Amino acid sequence: MMLPFPGAATDTANATLIFSAAAALLYLFLLATQPSLFRTIGKTLAVAFLAVLAIVQGGPLLLAAALGLSALGDAFLSREGDKAFLAGLGSFLAAHLVYIALFWLSGGSFDILTAQPWRAGIAIVMAVFALFMLARLLRVVAPDMRLPIVAYVAAIVAMGIAALTLDNVFVIAGAVLFIASDAILAAEKFLMASLSPRRRPARIAVWVLYYAAQALITLGFLLA
């Protein structure tokens, strides 16, 4: 069995990653269930274990902080209602701001975007797609949701562009998957009919892409 960190599966780093993946898989099976404490714990632990992994492996404190804020956001989003959604949105907004700081302090330079056109191309696609989604969302969301959504979209696009300034394919892939996950989440929550058969596969895609994103960013820093 190929393990990302030295040692056996029972050693701290590998075991923590396995627990994280197990919690993510557990939540995948709980997606169709009603909100409950058990479902909240399963969802929260998946990324919380990644935060613990970042700490035990001596990773950047900003990485652990971003993962911790994301886990808090997961806890909020595992519940129903607009208040829980806004609290989750705020937690993830803070997480993206921390990720931006982490990527910038890790040596990111915007010069690389012009030096390597493929990076600039991805950045342009991110920005255009975000504006397209934002235009659609602002037509359907309640007025009191517009400002938080605009702030969040701006933050996640900035996070994606900041990731593109790094020479780390894991982090770049993670940022792209993060944006894809959030786009599907927004479409599922605001743009799909309540009884649409596409809701369930959309929720599965959101979780799989989101967890993969967080895991890739985490491993990108810890294995670099």
MODELLER restraints for C-alpha pairs under 7 A, 6 or more apart:
rsr = mdl.restraints
at = mdl.atoms
rsr.add(forms.Gaussian(group=physical.xy_distance, feature=features.Distance(at['CA:3:A'], at['CA:14:A']), mean=6.81, stdev=0.5))
rsr.add(forms.Gaussian(group=physical.xy_distance, feature=features.Distance(at['CA:5:A'], at['CA:13:A']), mean=6.57, stdev=0.5))
rsr.add(forms.Gaussian(group=physical.xy_distance, feature=features.Distance(at['CA:5:A'], at['CA:14:A']), mean=6.03, stdev=0.5))
rsr.add(forms.Gaussian(group=physical.xy_distance, feature=features.Distance(at['CA:9:A'], at['CA:15:A']), mean=5.52, stdev=0.5))
rsr.add(forms.Gaussian(group=physical.xy_distance, feature=features.Distance(at['CA:13:A'], at['CA:53:A']), mean=6.11, stdev=0.5))
rsr.add(forms.Gaussian(group=physical.xy_distance, feature=features.Distance(at['CA:13:A'], at['CA:57:A']), mean=6.87, stdev=0.5))
rsr.add(forms.Gaussian(group=physical.xy_distance, feature=features.Distance(at['CA:16:A'], at['CA:49:A']), mean=6.14, stdev=0.5))
rsr.add(forms.Gaussian(group=physical.xy_distance, feature=features.Distance(at['CA:16:A'], at['CA:53:A']), mean=6.04, stdev=0.5))
rsr.add(forms.Gaussian(group=physical.xy_distance, feature=features.Distance(at['CA:17:A'], at['CA:49:A']), mean=6.92, stdev=0.5))
rsr.add(forms.Gaussian(group=physical.xy_distance, feature=features.Distance(at['CA:17:A'], at['CA:50:A']), mean=6.67, stdev=0.5))
rsr.add(forms.Gaussian(group=physical.xy_distance, feature=features.Distance(at['CA:17:A'], at['CA:53:A']), mean=6.82, stdev=0.5))
rsr.add(forms.Gaussian(group=physical.xy_distance, feature=features.Distance(at['CA:19:A'], at['CA:49:A']), mean=6.98, stdev=0.5))
rsr.add(forms.Gaussian(group=physical.xy_distance, feature=features.Distance(at['CA:20:A'], at['CA:45:A']), mean=6.67, stdev=0.5))
rsr.add(forms.Gaussian(group=physical.xy_distance, feature=features.Distance(at['CA:20:A'], at['CA:46:A']), mean=4.47, stdev=0.5))
rsr.add(forms.Gaussian(group=physical.xy_distance, feature=features.Distance(at['CA:20:A'], at['CA:47:A']), mean=6.56, stdev=0.5))
rsr.add(forms.Gaussian(group=physical.xy_distance, feature=features.Distance(at['CA:20:A'], at['CA:49:A']), mean=5.08, stdev=0.5))
rsr.add(forms.Gaussian(group=physical.xy_distance, feature=features.Distance(at['CA:20:A'], at['CA:50:A']), mean=6.36, stdev=0.5))
rsr.add(forms.Gaussian(group=physical.xy_distance, feature=features.Distance(at['CA:21:A'], at['CA:46:A']), mean=6.45, stdev=0.5))
rsr.add(forms.Gaussian(group=physical.xy_distance, feature=features.Distance(at['CA:23:A'], at['CA:42:A']), mean=5.43, stdev=0.5))
rsr.add(forms.Gaussian(group=physical.xy_distance, feature=features.Distance(at['CA:23:A'], at['CA:43:A']), mean=6.88, stdev=0.5))
rsr.add(forms.Gaussian(group=physical.xy_distance, feature=features.Distance(at['CA:23:A'], at['CA:45:A']), mean=6.10, stdev=0.5))
rsr.add(forms.Gaussian(group=physical.xy_distance, feature=features.Distance(at['CA:23:A'], at['CA:46:A']), mean=4.84, stdev=0.5))
rsr.add(forms.Gaussian(group=physical.xy_distance, feature=features.Distance(at['CA:24:A'], at['CA:43:A']), mean=6.58, stdev=0.5))
rsr.add(forms.Gaussian(group=physical.xy_distance, feature=features.Distance(at['CA:24:A'], at['CA:46:A']), mean=4.92, stdev=0.5))
rsr.add(forms.Gaussian(group=physical.xy_distance, feature=features.Distance(at['CA:26:A'], at['CA:42:A']), mean=6.41, stdev=0.5))
rsr.add(forms.Gaussian(group=physical.xy_distance, feature=features.Distance(at['CA:27:A'], at['CA:39:A']), mean=6.57, stdev=0.5))
rsr.add(forms.Gaussian(group=physical.xy_distance, feature=features.Distance(at['CA:27:A'], at['CA:42:A']), mean=5.35, stdev=0.5))
rsr.add(forms.Gaussian(group=physical.xy_distance, feature=features.Distance(at['CA:27:A'], at['CA:43:A']), mean=5.44, stdev=0.5))
rsr.add(forms.Gaussian(group=physical.xy_distance, feature=features.Distance(at['CA:28:A'], at['CA:204:A']), mean=6.89, stdev=0.5))
rsr.add(forms.Gaussian(group=physical.xy_distance, feature=features.Distance(at['CA:30:A'], at['CA:39:A']), mean=6.25, stdev=0.5))
rsr.add(forms.Gaussian(group=physical.xy_distance, feature=features.Distance(at['CA:35:A'], at['CA:78:A']), mean=6.63, stdev=0.5))
rsr.add(forms.Gaussian(group=physical.xy_distance, feature=features.Distance(at['CA:35:A'], at['CA:79:A']), mean=5.79, stdev=0.5))
rsr.add(forms.Gaussian(group=physical.xy_distance, feature=features.Distance(at['CA:40:A'], at['CA:75:A']), mean=5.59, stdev=0.5))
rsr.add(forms.Gaussian(group=physical.xy_distance, feature=features.Distance(at['CA:40:A'], at['CA:78:A']), mean=5.39, stdev=0.5))
rsr.add(forms.Gaussian(group=physical.xy_distance, feature=features.Distance(at['CA:43:A'], at['CA:74:A']), mean=6.28, stdev=0.5))
rsr.add(forms.Gaussian(group=physical.xy_distance, feature=features.Distance(at['CA:43:A'], at['CA:75:A']), mean=6.80, stdev=0.5))
rsr.add(forms.Gaussian(group=physical.xy_distance, feature=features.Distance(at['CA:44:A'], at['CA:71:A']), mean=5.07, stdev=0.5))
rsr.add(forms.Gaussian(group=physical.xy_distance, feature=features.Distance(at['CA:44:A'], at['CA:72:A']), mean=6.90, stdev=0.5))
rsr.add(forms.Gaussian(group=physical.xy_distance, feature=features.Distance(at['CA:44:A'], at['CA:74:A']), mean=5.47, stdev=0.5))
rsr.add(forms.Gaussian(group=physical.xy_distance, feature=features.Distance(at['CA:44:A'], at['CA:75:A']), mean=5.28, stdev=0.5))
rsr.add(forms.Gaussian(group=physical.xy_distance, feature=features.Distance(at['CA:47:A'], at['CA:67:A']), mean=6.31, stdev=0.5))
rsr.add(forms.Gaussian(group=physical.xy_distance, feature=features.Distance(at['CA:47:A'], at['CA:71:A']), mean=5.38, stdev=0.5))
rsr.add(forms.Gaussian(group=physical.xy_distance, feature=features.Distance(at['CA:48:A'], at['CA:67:A']), mean=6.70, stdev=0.5))
rsr.add(forms.Gaussian(group=physical.xy_distance, feature=features.Distance(at['CA:48:A'], at['CA:68:A']), mean=5.96, stdev=0.5))
rsr.add(forms.Gaussian(group=physical.xy_distance, feature=features.Distance(at['CA:48:A'], at['CA:71:A']), mean=5.35, stdev=0.5))
rsr.add(forms.Gaussian(group=physical.xy_distance, feature=features.Distance(at['CA:50:A'], at['CA:67:A']), mean=6.82, stdev=0.5))
rsr.add(forms.Gaussian(group=physical.xy_distance, feature=features.Distance(at['CA:51:A'], at['CA:64:A']), mean=4.65, stdev=0.5))
rsr.add(forms.Gaussian(group=physical.xy_distance, feature=features.Distance(at['CA:51:A'], at['CA:67:A']), mean=5.13, stdev=0.5))
rsr.add(forms.Gaussian(group=physical.xy_distance, feature=features.Distance(at['CA:51:A'], at['CA:68:A']), mean=5.76, stdev=0.5))
rsr.add(forms.Gaussian(group=physical.xy_distance, feature=features.Distance(at['CA:54:A'], at['CA:63:A']), mean=6.86, stdev=0.5))
rsr.add(forms.Gaussian(group=physical.xy_distance, feature=features.Distance(at['CA:54:A'], at['CA:64:A']), mean=5.55, stdev=0.5))
rsr.add(forms.Gaussian(group=physical.xy_distance, feature=features.Distance(at['CA:55:A'], at['CA:64:A']), mean=6.34, stdev=0.5))
rsr.add(forms.Gaussian(group=physical.xy_distance, feature=features.Distance(at['CA:59:A'], at['CA:222:A']), mean=5.93, stdev=0.5))
rsr.add(forms.Gaussian(group=physical.xy_distance, feature=features.Distance(at['CA:62:A'], at['CA:98:A']), mean=6.28, stdev=0.5))
rsr.add(forms.Gaussian(group=physical.xy_distance, feature=features.Distance(at['CA:62:A'], at['CA:102:A']), mean=5.80, stdev=0.5))
rsr.add(forms.Gaussian(group=physical.xy_distance, feature=features.Distance(at['CA:63:A'], at['CA:99:A']), mean=6.97, stdev=0.5))
rsr.add(forms.Gaussian(group=physical.xy_distance, feature=features.Distance(at['CA:63:A'], at['CA:102:A']), mean=6.82, stdev=0.5))
rsr.add(forms.Gaussian(group=physical.xy_distance, feature=features.Distance(at['CA:66:A'], at['CA:95:A']), mean=4.47, stdev=0.5))
rsr.add(forms.Gaussian(group=physical.xy_distance, feature=features.Distance(at['CA:66:A'], at['CA:98:A']), mean=5.61, stdev=0.5))
rsr.add(forms.Gaussian(group=physical.xy_distance, feature=features.Distance(at['CA:66:A'], at['CA:99:A']), mean=6.10, stdev=0.5))
rsr.add(forms.Gaussian(group=physical.xy_distance, feature=features.Distance(at['CA:69:A'], at['CA:91:A']), mean=5.61, stdev=0.5))
rsr.add(forms.Gaussian(group=physical.xy_distance, feature=features.Distance(at['CA:69:A'], at['CA:92:A']), mean=6.54, stdev=0.5))
rsr.add(forms.Gaussian(group=physical.xy_distance, feature=features.Distance(at['CA:69:A'], at['CA:94:A']), mean=6.98, stdev=0.5))
rsr.add(forms.Gaussian(group=physical.xy_distance, feature=features.Distance(at['CA:69:A'], at['CA:95:A']), mean=5.37, stdev=0.5))
rsr.add(forms.Gaussian(group=physical.xy_distance, feature=features.Distance(at['CA:70:A'], at['CA:91:A']), mean=6.43, stdev=0.5))
rsr.add(forms.Gaussian(group=physical.xy_distance, feature=features.Distance(at['CA:70:A'], at['CA:92:A']), mean=5.56, stdev=0.5))
rsr.add(forms.Gaussian(group=physical.xy_distance, feature=features.Distance(at['CA:70:A'], at['CA:95:A']), mean=5.95, stdev=0.5))
rsr.add(forms.Gaussian(group=physical.xy_distance, feature=features.Distance(at['CA:72:A'], at['CA:91:A']), mean=6.51, stdev=0.5))
rsr.add(forms.Gaussian(group=physical.xy_distance, feature=features.Distance(at['CA:73:A'], at['CA:88:A']), mean=4.12, stdev=0.5))
rsr.add(forms.Gaussian(group=physical.xy_distance, feature=features.Distance(at['CA:73:A'], at['CA:89:A']), mean=6.86, stdev=0.5))
rsr.add(forms.Gaussian(group=physical.xy_distance, feature=features.Distance(at['CA:73:A'], at['CA:91:A']), mean=4.89, stdev=0.5))
rsr.add(forms.Gaussian(group=physical.xy_distance, feature=features.Distance(at['CA:73:A'], at['CA:92:A']), mean=5.76, stdev=0.5))
rsr.add(forms.Gaussian(group=physical.xy_distance, feature=features.Distance(at['CA:74:A'], at['CA:88:A']), mean=6.66, stdev=0.5))
rsr.add(forms.Gaussian(group=physical.xy_distance, feature=features.Distance(at['CA:76:A'], at['CA:84:A']), mean=5.12, stdev=0.5))
rsr.add(forms.Gaussian(group=physical.xy_distance, feature=features.Distance(at['CA:76:A'], at['CA:85:A']), mean=6.63, stdev=0.5))
rsr.add(forms.Gaussian(group=physical.xy_distance, feature=features.Distance(at['CA:76:A'], at['CA:87:A']), mean=6.24, stdev=0.5))
rsr.add(forms.Gaussian(group=physical.xy_distance, feature=features.Distance(at['CA:76:A'], at['CA:88:A']), mean=4.94, stdev=0.5))
rsr.add(forms.Gaussian(group=physical.xy_distance, feature=features.Distance(at['CA:77:A'], at['CA:84:A']), mean=6.04, stdev=0.5))
rsr.add(forms.Gaussian(group=physical.xy_distance, feature=features.Distance(at['CA:77:A'], at['CA:85:A']), mean=5.59, stdev=0.5))
rsr.add(forms.Gaussian(group=physical.xy_distance, feature=features.Distance(at['CA:77:A'], at['CA:88:A']), mean=5.40, stdev=0.5))
rsr.add(forms.Gaussian(group=physical.xy_distance, feature=features.Distance(at['CA:93:A'], at['CA:152:A']), mean=5.56, stdev=0.5))
rsr.add(forms.Gaussian(group=physical.xy_distance, feature=features.Distance(at['CA:93:A'], at['CA:155:A']), mean=6.50, stdev=0.5))
rsr.add(forms.Gaussian(group=physical.xy_distance, feature=features.Distance(at['CA:96:A'], at['CA:155:A']), mean=6.12, stdev=0.5))
rsr.add(forms.Gaussian(group=physical.xy_distance, feature=features.Distance(at['CA:96:A'], at['CA:156:A']), mean=6.04, stdev=0.5))
rsr.add(forms.Gaussian(group=physical.xy_distance, feature=features.Distance(at['CA:96:A'], at['CA:159:A']), mean=5.98, stdev=0.5))
rsr.add(forms.Gaussian(group=physical.xy_distance, feature=features.Distance(at['CA:97:A'], at['CA:155:A']), mean=6.60, stdev=0.5))
rsr.add(forms.Gaussian(group=physical.xy_distance, feature=features.Distance(at['CA:99:A'], at['CA:159:A']), mean=6.45, stdev=0.5))
rsr.add(forms.Gaussian(group=physical.xy_distance, feature=features.Distance(at['CA:100:A'], at['CA:159:A']), mean=5.08, stdev=0.5))
rsr.add(forms.Gaussian(group=physical.xy_distance, feature=features.Distance(at['CA:100:A'], at['CA:162:A']), mean=5.99, stdev=0.5))
rsr.add(forms.Gaussian(group=physical.xy_distance, feature=features.Distance(at['CA:103:A'], at['CA:162:A']), mean=6.01, stdev=0.5))
rsr.add(forms.Gaussian(group=physical.xy_distance, feature=features.Distance(at['CA:103:A'], at['CA:163:A']), mean=6.03, stdev=0.5))
rsr.add(forms.Gaussian(group=physical.xy_distance, feature=features.Distance(at['CA:104:A'], at['CA:162:A']), mean=6.64, stdev=0.5))
rsr.add(forms.Gaussian(group=physical.xy_distance, feature=features.Distance(at['CA:107:A'], at['CA:166:A']), mean=6.96, stdev=0.5))
rsr.add(forms.Gaussian(group=physical.xy_distance, feature=features.Distance(at['CA:108:A'], at['CA:165:A']), mean=4.68, stdev=0.5))
rsr.add(forms.Gaussian(group=physical.xy_distance, feature=features.Distance(at['CA:108:A'], at['CA:166:A']), mean=5.00, stdev=0.5))
rsr.add(forms.Gaussian(group=physical.xy_distance, feature=features.Distance(at['CA:109:A'], at['CA:165:A']), mean=5.36, stdev=0.5))
rsr.add(forms.Gaussian(group=physical.xy_distance, feature=features.Distance(at['CA:110:A'], at['CA:165:A']), mean=5.81, stdev=0.5))
rsr.add(forms.Gaussian(group=physical.xy_distance, feature=features.Distance(at['CA:112:A'], at['CA:165:A']), mean=6.06, stdev=0.5))
rsr.add(forms.Gaussian(group=physical.xy_distance, feature=features.Distance(at['CA:113:A'], at['CA:119:A']), mean=5.31, stdev=0.5))
rsr.add(forms.Gaussian(group=physical.xy_distance, feature=features.Distance(at['CA:113:A'], at['CA:120:A']), mean=4.89, stdev=0.5))
rsr.add(forms.Gaussian(group=physical.xy_distance, feature=features.Distance(at['CA:113:A'], at['CA:165:A']), mean=6.56, stdev=0.5))
rsr.add(forms.Gaussian(group=physical.xy_distance, feature=features.Distance(at['CA:114:A'], at['CA:120:A']), mean=6.36, stdev=0.5))
rsr.add(forms.Gaussian(group=physical.xy_distance, feature=features.Distance(at['CA:119:A'], at['CA:164:A']), mean=6.07, stdev=0.5))
rsr.add(forms.Gaussian(group=physical.xy_distance, feature=features.Distance(at['CA:123:A'], at['CA:161:A']), mean=5.61, stdev=0.5))
rsr.add(forms.Gaussian(group=physical.xy_distance, feature=features.Distance(at['CA:126:A'], at['CA:157:A']), mean=6.54, stdev=0.5))
rsr.add(forms.Gaussian(group=physical.xy_distance, feature=features.Distance(at['CA:127:A'], at['CA:157:A']), mean=6.45, stdev=0.5))
rsr.add(forms.Gaussian(group=physical.xy_distance, feature=features.Distance(at['CA:130:A'], at['CA:153:A']), mean=6.78, stdev=0.5))
rsr.add(forms.Gaussian(group=physical.xy_distance, feature=features.Distance(at['CA:137:A'], at['CA:190:A']), mean=6.98, stdev=0.5))
rsr.add(forms.Gaussian(group=physical.xy_distance, feature=features.Distance(at['CA:138:A'], at['CA:146:A']), mean=6.15, stdev=0.5))
rsr.add(forms.Gaussian(group=physical.xy_distance, feature=features.Distance(at['CA:141:A'], at['CA:190:A']), mean=6.99, stdev=0.5))
rsr.add(forms.Gaussian(group=physical.xy_distance, feature=features.Distance(at['CA:156:A'], at['CA:179:A']), mean=6.85, stdev=0.5))
rsr.add(forms.Gaussian(group=physical.xy_distance, feature=features.Distance(at['CA:160:A'], at['CA:175:A']), mean=5.22, stdev=0.5))
rsr.add(forms.Gaussian(group=physical.xy_distance, feature=features.Distance(at['CA:160:A'], at['CA:176:A']), mean=6.54, stdev=0.5))
rsr.add(forms.Gaussian(group=physical.xy_distance, feature=features.Distance(at['CA:163:A'], at['CA:171:A']), mean=6.30, stdev=0.5))
rsr.add(forms.Gaussian(group=physical.xy_distance, feature=features.Distance(at['CA:163:A'], at['CA:172:A']), mean=5.31, stdev=0.5))
rsr.add(forms.Gaussian(group=physical.xy_distance, feature=features.Distance(at['CA:163:A'], at['CA:175:A']), mean=6.50, stdev=0.5))
rsr.add(forms.Gaussian(group=physical.xy_distance, feature=features.Distance(at['CA:164:A'], at['CA:172:A']), mean=5.73, stdev=0.5))
rsr.add(forms.Gaussian(group=physical.xy_distance, feature=features.Distance(at['CA:168:A'], at['CA:220:A']), mean=6.60, stdev=0.5))
rsr.add(forms.Gaussian(group=physical.xy_distance, feature=features.Distance(at['CA:170:A'], at['CA:216:A']), mean=5.26, stdev=0.5))
rsr.add(forms.Gaussian(group=physical.xy_distance, feature=features.Distance(at['CA:170:A'], at['CA:217:A']), mean=6.00, stdev=0.5))
rsr.add(forms.Gaussian(group=physical.xy_distance, feature=features.Distance(at['CA:170:A'], at['CA:220:A']), mean=4.82, stdev=0.5))
rsr.add(forms.Gaussian(group=physical.xy_distance, feature=features.Distance(at['CA:171:A'], at['CA:216:A']), mean=6.12, stdev=0.5))
rsr.add(forms.Gaussian(group=physical.xy_distance, feature=features.Distance(at['CA:171:A'], at['CA:217:A']), mean=4.47, stdev=0.5))
rsr.add(forms.Gaussian(group=physical.xy_distance, feature=features.Distance(at['CA:171:A'], at['CA:220:A']), mean=5.40, stdev=0.5))
rsr.add(forms.Gaussian(group=physical.xy_distance, feature=features.Distance(at['CA:174:A'], at['CA:212:A']), mean=6.92, stdev=0.5))
rsr.add(forms.Gaussian(group=physical.xy_distance, feature=features.Distance(at['CA:174:A'], at['CA:213:A']), mean=3.88, stdev=0.5))
rsr.add(forms.Gaussian(group=physical.xy_distance, feature=features.Distance(at['CA:174:A'], at['CA:214:A']), mean=6.36, stdev=0.5))
rsr.add(forms.Gaussian(group=physical.xy_distance, feature=features.Distance(at['CA:174:A'], at['CA:216:A']), mean=5.13, stdev=0.5))
rsr.add(forms.Gaussian(group=physical.xy_distance, feature=features.Distance(at['CA:174:A'], at['CA:217:A']), mean=5.29, stdev=0.5))
rsr.add(forms.Gaussian(group=physical.xy_distance, feature=features.Distance(at['CA:175:A'], at['CA:213:A']), mean=6.34, stdev=0.5))
rsr.add(forms.Gaussian(group=physical.xy_distance, feature=features.Distance(at['CA:177:A'], at['CA:209:A']), mean=5.62, stdev=0.5))
rsr.add(forms.Gaussian(group=physical.xy_distance, feature=features.Distance(at['CA:177:A'], at['CA:210:A']), mean=6.62, stdev=0.5))
rsr.add(forms.Gaussian(group=physical.xy_distance, feature=features.Distance(at['CA:177:A'], at['CA:213:A']), mean=5.28, stdev=0.5))
rsr.add(forms.Gaussian(group=physical.xy_distance, feature=features.Distance(at['CA:178:A'], at['CA:209:A']), mean=6.70, stdev=0.5))
rsr.add(forms.Gaussian(group=physical.xy_distance, feature=features.Distance(at['CA:178:A'], at['CA:210:A']), mean=5.45, stdev=0.5))
rsr.add(forms.Gaussian(group=physical.xy_distance, feature=features.Distance(at['CA:178:A'], at['CA:213:A']), mean=5.31, stdev=0.5))
rsr.add(forms.Gaussian(group=physical.xy_distance, feature=features.Distance(at['CA:181:A'], at['CA:206:A']), mean=4.63, stdev=0.5))
rsr.add(forms.Gaussian(group=physical.xy_distance, feature=features.Distance(at['CA:181:A'], at['CA:209:A']), mean=5.41, stdev=0.5))
rsr.add(forms.Gaussian(group=physical.xy_distance, feature=features.Distance(at['CA:181:A'], at['CA:210:A']), mean=5.47, stdev=0.5))
rsr.add(forms.Gaussian(group=physical.xy_distance, feature=features.Distance(at['CA:182:A'], at['CA:206:A']), mean=6.97, stdev=0.5))
rsr.add(forms.Gaussian(group=physical.xy_distance, feature=features.Distance(at['CA:184:A'], at['CA:202:A']), mean=6.46, stdev=0.5))
rsr.add(forms.Gaussian(group=physical.xy_distance, feature=features.Distance(at['CA:184:A'], at['CA:206:A']), mean=6.14, stdev=0.5))
rsr.add(forms.Gaussian(group=physical.xy_distance, feature=features.Distance(at['CA:185:A'], at['CA:206:A']), mean=5.97, stdev=0.5))
rsr.add(forms.Gaussian(group=physical.xy_distance, feature=features.Distance(at['CA:188:A'], at['CA:199:A']), mean=5.95, stdev=0.5))
rsr.add(forms.Gaussian(group=physical.xy_distance, feature=features.Distance(at['CA:188:A'], at['CA:202:A']), mean=6.45, stdev=0.5))
